């Protein structure tokens, strides 16, 4: 379940798609262990091909990015889950000027060296390899149908 920051004066945010929620409930448990192994391997493999994987630099870049806007969403532009997360946040009244979408690549299997390093850094820092990965006020709240292990309650 997506935790939404409800802004004063904003209408009620729309609920995430039940169909995507059902798909997530099936796919996520199956792919999570694969992604946990695949993300760092992909980053290291691309790092070898591009002169080296610098995990520390990738982690610093992610930490700086999540502090760069009130709402940051790491997203894949062709992922229906990512598109849904952004739509729900916009429906909650999150203004474009407060909203930053970071796209490391089109989808996890289409990432290059920098995108792979970003995804591996998100996994190392927050334990989540799947996108969307939403940050509000610099805090990870997870994805559209998942939450990080220690979610911050953002709805009063």
N, C-alpha and C positions, 0 to 999 in steps of 0.2 A: 504494500500500500504506500502510495506517495504521500509524504507529509508536505503540506502546502503552507507557505507563509501567506496569510490572508491580509491583504492591504486594506487600509481604511478606505471606504467608499467603493471598493470593488465588489462586483456581484459575486455570487457563489461560484466557485470554480467548477468546471465540468468534471465529472468522474472519468477516470481512465477507462478505456474500452474493456468490456468484460471478455470479449473474444481474445484480445491480446493478453489479458490476465490469465485466461485459461491456457493459452499457448505457453506463457511464461512459466506457469506451474508445472508443465510437462517438460519443457526444454531446459530450463535452468538447472534442475537437479542432475540432469544427464550431462550437460556440458560444463558445469562448474569445475569438476575435477580435471577435465581436459584442458580448459582455459588456464587453470592454475599452473599447470606444467608447461603449456604451450606459450604463454605470454613471455616469460623470461627466456625461454629457448629461442623464440622468434627474435627477441631483442639482441641476444648474443650472436645469433647467426647473421643478422643484418649488420651488427657491429663489426664482425669479422670482415664482411664484404666492404665496409665503408671506413675502415681505419680504426675501429674500436668502439666498444659500447661503454659509455661513461654513465653508470648508474647514479652516481652522486650528482652529476650535473643534471640528469633527467629528473631526479627527485627535487632538486632545488628549483628547476623550471616549473614543475607542477605546483610546488608550494607557493611560488611567486604568482602564478596564474590564478590560483584559487583565491588569492587576496586582492586581485586586480579589479574585481567587480562584486557588487552585492550578491549577484546570482551568477554562478558559472556552471555550465553544463558541458561535460565532455560527451561528444555525440558522433555518431556515424550518420551521414546524410541519407543513406539508403536503408537504414534500419527503421522498421515500423515502430519499434519500442522507443527509439530516440525521438522520432517525429512526434509520437504520442506524448512523451514527457514534456517536450517544448510546448506543445499545444495546451496541455493542462496548466503549465506554469503561466503561459500567456493569458489563459482564461481566468487565472487567479488575480490578474491585474498587474503582473510584473511588467514594468515599463521597459521598453527597448533600451533606454539609456542606462538601465541598471542590470542589464542582462548580457552575458557573454557566452557565446557558443563556441567551443573549441572542437574542431574536427581533425583528429590525428590522421584520418584516412577515410575512404569510402565505407569500409567494413573491416573487421578484424583480419580477414584473410587477404586484404589488399593494402596493408600497411607497409610503408617503407621504413628505413632506419629510424628516423625521428619519431614517427608514430608508434613504432614498436617499443622504442625506449620510453615514451610517454605512458603507454599502456602497462609496461612492466613496472614503472615507477608508481603508478596508481595502485597496482597490486601490492607492491612492497609497503607503501605508506598506509593504505586503507583496506587491504585485503579483498578488493573487488577488481576483477579483471574485465567484467562485462560493462558495456555502455548501454544506456546513458549512465553517467555518474554525475550526480547533482550536488553542488555545494551552495549553501546559503549562509552568508555572513562568514565565509571561510571554513564552515563546518560541513563535513560530508553527511548527507542524508540518504545516500544510496541511489537507487534507480527508481523507475516508475512503479515497479511492483516489488521492490526489495528495499531494505534499509540496511545501513551499515551496522556493525555489531553493537555500537553504542550510539544509537540515534539521539539527536538532540530534538526535543519537542519544540516545534516552531509554531504550532497552532495554540493560541491561548485557550 
